[in-house]
Amino acid sequence: DLLIDGEIVLYGLVGTSEFGDGFTSTEVVGALARHGHLRDVNVRINSPGGAVTEGIAIFNALKAHRGRVTVTVDAVAASAASMIAM
């Protein structure tokens, strides 16, 4: 689950991977819904990047969130993950 103690934690590849260590836009949208559309949310990222289409969809979901979104890069936000961080 991406929602951990009220934060959305995006660690691993953007999109699915054969090793199961990625996160998808569907999972992020679900985590935002469980957190609450009007509540402020912290997003933590540590990702080498991945699928551009997933990164754009996650960025748009965070942008559409009605609460304040604060992003912290815990280690790296490369490639598609850098789009999410914006």
Secondary structure in CASP SS format (residue, H / E / C, confidence):
PFRMAT SS
TARGET T0000
AUTHOR 0000-0000-0000
METHOD secondary structure of the structure
MODEL  1
D C 1.00
L C 1.00
L E 1.00
I E 1.00
D C 1.00
G C 1.00
E E 1.00
I E 1.00
V E 1.00
L E 1.00
Y E 1.00
G C 1.00
L E 1.00
V E 1.00
G C 1.00
T C 1.00
S C 1.00
E C 1.00
F C 1.00
G C 1.00
D C 1.00
G E 1.00
F E 1.00
T C 1.00
S H 1.00
T H 1.00
E H 1.00
V H 1.00
V H 1.00
G H 1.00
A H 1.00
L H 1.00
A H 1.00
R H 1.00
H H 1.00
G C 1.00
H C 1.00
L C 1.00
R C 1.00
D C 1.00
V E 1.00
N E 1.00
V E 1.00
R E 1.00
I E 1.00
N E 1.00
S E 1.00
P C 1.00
G C 1.00
G E 1.00
A C 1.00
V H 1.00
T H 1.00
E H 1.00
G H 1.00
I H 1.00
A H 1.00
I H 1.00
F H 1.00
N H 1.00
A H 1.00
L H 1.00
K H 1.00
A H 1.00
H C 1.00
R C 1.00
G C 1.00
R C 1.00
V E 1.00
T E 1.00
V E 1.00
T E 1.00
V E 1.00
D E 1.00
A E 1.00
V E 1.00
A E 1.00
A C 1.00
S C 1.00
A H 1.00
A H 1.00
S H 1.00
M H 1.00
I H 1.00
A H 1.00
M C 1.00
END
